[in-house]
Amino acid sequence: MAWPAMRHSFGEPVGDLGLVLLINTAGAVVVAAFVGRLIHSLGTAAVLAVAGSCAALGGIGYAVAPGLWLVLSVGPLMGVAAGMMDGGLNTAVALSGRPRLLNLLHGCYGLGTAVGPLVVTIAIVAGSWRPAYLVLAAFDLVTASCWILYRRSVPAQAARAPAAGSDAAHVGSGRADDTAETVEPVSGWTRRRVVAVLALGLIVFFLYTGLEVSAGQRETSYVRGQLGLSASAAGLAAFGYWGALTAVRIGLALPAKPVPAHTVIGSGLLLSIVASGLIWWQPGPVVTVLAFAVLGAALAGVFPALVAVTPHRIGHERARHAIAWQVGAAAVGGSAISAVIGLLIDATSLAVLGPAIVVLAVLLFFANMGLARLAPIRRSSQPARVP
């Protein structure tokens, strides 16, 4: 949301947003490979406290940046913070066997991405985009402080429990669905099949976040440059996309009867193709903006469901590391695909966003179909359902 104003301040082209995202992702990808070990050694609270501190420093760097060079310099720090937060929280919650909490976790992510554009819009209308990043830094410092207080209030071993002892806790919880098949569904698989499932899973997460981030990050520029809407209208449009994503995620966590994960994933991916097609068609400003909101709603439950079913696809022991890798692949997809689309926009026009997200939605649908065939979701594994 801030990029149109930021790039004018720095005198940079619209496509350089992709460069910013790529630099940020470098830090996220590097730390994703070690998140599981960091949680095991330090505890979830300590890892998340460090993540909040890094994010606060990065936000301050953004706010005072005299040019793009400083934004790019603190980008890896922001990436490390994001990698620790995403990988740490997703791994700990997914392995705890509480998919309801996982969906609420991602609902809160959507809440932040829905409120963020409004904060940036208020800052821009008031005169500058920079105070928005000071607000971000303040929130990060508050969350870091909360995690430090939490870590001091519980024994260190208990703080590490989600990562170090989740398997035992999950198996011994007494639930009827905690079966041996649920804990290690890959027994009897060949090594080639295990590798194929892991690789295809990374591709699915790569494509999913590429679609979600490309649509969300580029919507502001698209509705202003392609549809001719004002900055305030663009802020409301971005709020609609992320707000729909948030509302559906929280809504999926509320019903007493859970919605099966395969239903959430399959229906969401099909609807995303329809919504992307409407954006490409561009029948009118109102319909196009609504199509972005529908796309956000369609994608809402997909990521939490994919994370929740990972232990039941490949077993809890492999999932301990695979979930962090999936988050890393998602980070790469969000930045790399958005960067490629930025280059396409620079080479052609903003109109290319429509066909680009249609292609992404179709590729994601078929990649997920392949993953479902290689590693089907077992109906007996109730914790692998949403929520």
Backbone hydrogen bonds, N-H to C=O, Kabsch-Sander energy under -0.5 kcal/mol:
donor,donor_aa,acceptor,acceptor_aa,energy
5,A,2,A,-0.5
6,M,2,A,-2.7
7,R,3,W,-3.2
8,H,4,P,-1.1
9,S,5,A,-1.8
10,F,6,M,-2.0
11,G,7,R,-1.4
12,E,7,R,-2.4
16,D,13,P,-1.4
17,L,14,V,-1.4
18,G,15,G,-1.4
19,L,15,G,-0.5
20,V,16,D,-1.9
21,L,17,L,-2.3
22,L,18,G,-2.2
23,I,19,L,-2.4
24,N,20,V,-2.3
25,T,21,L,-2.2
26,A,22,L,-1.4
27,G,23,I,-0.9
27,G,24,N,-0.5
28,A,24,N,-1.3
29,V,25,T,-3.0
30,V,26,A,-1.9
31,V,27,G,-2.0
32,A,28,A,-1.6
33,A,29,V,-0.9
33,A,30,V,-0.6
34,F,31,V,-1.5
35,V,31,V,-0.6
35,V,32,A,-0.7
38,L,34,F,-2.7
39,I,35,V,-2.7
40,H,36,G,-2.0
41,S,37,R,-2.2
42,L,38,L,-3.2
43,G,38,L,-0.7
43,G,39,I,-1.4
44,T,159,A,-1.4
47,V,43,G,-1.9
48,L,44,T,-2.4
49,A,45,A,-2.0
50,V,46,A,-2.2
51,A,47,V,-2.1
52,G,48,L,-2.2
53,S,49,A,-1.9
54,C,50,V,-2.5
55,A,51,A,-2.4
56,A,52,G,-2.0
57,L,53,S,-2.1
58,G,54,C,-2.3
59,G,55,A,-2.5
60,I,56,A,-2.1
61,G,57,L,-2.1
62,Y,58,G,-2.2
63,A,59,G,-2.2
64,V,60,I,-1.8
65,A,61,G,-0.7
65,A,62,Y,-0.8
70,L,67,G,-1.0
71,V,67,G,-1.1
72,L,68,L,-2.5
73,S,69,W,-1.5
74,V,70,L,-2.2
75,G,71,V,-0.5
78,M,74,V,-1.8
79,G,75,G,-2.3
80,V,76,P,-2.7
81,A,77,L,-2.0
82,A,78,M,-2.3
83,G,79,G,-2.9
84,M,80,V,-2.4
85,M,81,A,-2.4
86,D,82,A,-3.0
87,G,83,G,-2.2
88,G,84,M,-2.0
89,L,85,M,-2.3
90,N,86,D,-2.2
91,T,87,G,-2.1
92,A,88,G,-2.2
93,V,89,L,-2.5
94,A,90,N,-2.4
95,L,91,T,-2.2
96,S,92,A,-0.7
97,G,94,A,-1.2
98,R,93,V,-1.2
101,L,98,R,-0.5
102,L,98,R,-1.7
103,N,99,P,-2.2
104,L,100,R,-1.9
105,L,101,L,-2.4
106,H,102,L,-2.0
107,G,103,N,-1.7
108,C,104,L,-2.1
109,Y,105,L,-1.5
110,G,106,H,-2.1
111,L,107,G,-2.0
112,G,108,C,-2.1
113,T,109,Y,-2.1
114,A,110,G,-1.6
115,V,111,L,-2.4
116,G,112,G,-2.5
118,L,114,A,-0.6
119,V,115,V,-2.2
120,V,116,G,-2.5
121,T,117,P,-2.5
122,I,118,L,-2.5
123,A,119,V,-2.2
124,I,120,V,-2.8
125,V,121,T,-2.8
126,A,122,I,-2.0
127,G,123,A,-0.8
127,G,124,I,-0.8
128,S,123,A,-2.2
132,A,129,W,-1.0
133,Y,129,W,-0.6
133,Y,130,R,-1.3
134,L,130,R,-1.0
135,V,131,P,-2.1
136,L,132,A,-1.8
137,A,133,Y,-2.2
138,A,134,L,-2.1
139,F,135,V,-2.2
140,D,136,L,-2.2
141,L,137,A,-2.1
142,V,138,A,-2.0
143,T,139,F,-2.5
144,A,140,D,-2.4
145,S,141,L,-2.2
146,C,142,V,-2.2
147,W,143,T,-2.2
148,I,144,A,-2.0
149,L,145,S,-2.4
150,Y,146,C,-2.3
151,R,147,W,-2.4
152,R,148,I,-1.8
153,S,149,L,-1.0
153,S,150,Y,-0.6
154,V,150,Y,-0.8
154,V,151,R,-0.6
159,A,155,P,-1.9
160,R,156,A,-1.2
161,A,158,A,-1.0
163,A,160,R,-1.0
164,A,160,R,-2.6
165,G,161,A,-2.5
169,A,165,G,-2.3
170,H,166,S,-2.6
171,V,167,D,-2.8
172,G,168,A,-2.3
173,S,170,H,-1.0
174,G,171,V,-0.6
178,D,175,R,-1.5
179,T,177,D,-1.7
183,V,179,T,-1.8
184,E,180,A,-2.1
187,S,184,E,-1.3
189,W,186,V,-2.3
194,V,190,T,-2.0
195,V,191,R,-2.6
196,A,192,R,-2.3
197,V,193,R,-2.5
198,L,194,V,-2.5
199,A,195,V,-2.7
200,L,196,A,-2.8
201,G,197,V,-2.3
202,L,198,L,-1.9
203,I,199,A,-1.9
204,V,200,L,-2.3
205,F,201,G,-2.2
206,F,202,L,-2.4
207,L,203,I,-2.7
208,Y,204,V,-2.7
209,T,205,F,-2.2
210,G,206,F,-1.6
211,L,207,L,-2.2
212,E,208,Y,-2.8
213,V,209,T,-2.9
214,S,210,G,-1.8
215,A,211,L,-2.2
216,G,212,E,-2.3
217,Q,213,V,-3.6
218,R,214,S,-1.8
219,E,215,A,-1.0
220,T,216,G,-0.5
222,Y,218,R,-2.5
223,V,219,E,-3.1
224,R,220,T,-1.5
225,G,221,S,-3.0
226,Q,222,Y,-2.6
227,L,222,Y,-1.3
229,L,223,V,-2.8
234,A,230,S,-2.3
235,G,231,A,-2.0
236,L,232,S,-2.0
237,A,233,A,-2.2
238,A,234,A,-2.4
239,F,235,G,-2.1
240,G,236,L,-2.0
241,Y,237,A,-1.8
242,W,238,A,-2.3
243,G,239,F,-2.8
244,A,240,G,-2.2
245,L,241,Y,-1.8
246,T,242,W,-2.2
247,A,243,G,-2.8
248,V,244,A,-2.1
249,R,245,L,-1.7
250,I,246,T,-2.5
251,G,247,A,-2.5
252,L,248,V,-2.3
253,A,249,R,-0.9
253,A,250,I,-0.7
254,L,251,G,-1.0
259,V,386,V,-2.0
263,T,260,P,-0.5
264,V,260,P,-2.0
265,I,261,A,-2.8
266,G,262,H,-2.3
267,S,263,T,-2.3
268,G,264,V,-1.6
269,L,265,I,-2.2
270,L,266,G,-2.0
271,L,267,S,-2.4
272,S,268,G,-1.8
273,I,269,L,-1.3
274,V,270,L,-1.5
275,A,271,L,-2.6
276,S,272,S,-2.3
277,G,273,I,-2.0
278,L,274,V,-1.7
279,I,275,A,-1.9
280,W,276,S,-2.2
281,W,277,G,-2.5
282,Q,278,L,-2.8
288,T,284,G,-2.6
289,V,285,P,-2.5
290,L,286,V,-2.4
291,A,287,V,-2.2
292,F,288,T,-1.7
293,A,289,V,-1.6
294,V,290,L,-2.5
295,L,291,A,-2.4
296,G,292,F,-2.2
297,A,293,A,-2.2
298,A,294,V,-2.6
299,L,295,L,-2.1
300,A,296,G,-0.9
301,G,297,A,-0.5
302,V,299,L,-1.0
303,F,299,L,-0.9
305,A,301,G,-1.7
306,L,302,V,-2.6
307,V,303,F,-2.3
308,A,304,P,-2.6
309,V,305,A,-2.0
310,T,306,L,-0.6
310,T,307,V,-0.8
312,H,309,V,-0.6
313,R,309,V,-1.1
313,R,310,T,-0.9
314,I,310,T,-2.3
315,G,311,P,-1.5
316,H,183,V,-1.9
319,A,315,G,-2.1
320,R,316,H,-1.5
321,H,317,E,-0.5
321,H,318,R,-1.0
322,A,318,R,-2.6
323,I,319,A,-2.2
325,W,321,H,-1.7
326,Q,322,A,-2.9
327,V,323,I,-2.3
328,G,324,A,-2.1
329,A,325,W,-2.9
330,A,326,Q,-2.5
331,A,327,V,-2.2
332,V,328,G,-2.4
333,G,329,A,-2.6
334,G,330,A,-2.6
335,S,331,A,-1.8
336,A,332,V,-3.3
337,I,333,G,-1.7
338,S,333,G,-0.6
338,S,334,G,-0.6
339,A,335,S,-2.4
340,V,336,A,-2.4
341,I,337,I,-2.4
342,G,338,S,-2.1
343,L,339,A,-2.2
344,L,340,V,-2.2
345,I,341,I,-2.5
346,D,342,G,-2.4
347,A,343,L,-2.1
348,T,344,L,-2.0
352,V,349,S,-1.7
353,L,350,L,-1.8
354,G,351,A,-0.9
356,A,352,V,-1.9
357,I,353,L,-2.3
358,V,354,G,-1.6
359,V,355,P,-2.2
360,L,356,A,-2.0
361,A,357,I,-2.4
362,V,358,V,-2.2
363,L,359,V,-2.5
364,L,360,L,-2.5
365,F,361,A,-2.0
366,F,362,V,-2.0
367,A,363,L,-2.3
368,N,364,L,-2.3
369,M,365,F,-1.7
370,G,366,F,-2.1
371,L,367,A,-2.0
372,A,368,N,-2.6
373,R,369,M,-1.6
374,L,370,G,-2.0
375,A,371,L,-3.0
378,R,376,P,-0.6
381,S,378,R,-1.7
382,Q,380,S,-1.5
384,A,381,S,-1.7
385,R,382,Q,-1.5
386,V,259,V,-1.5
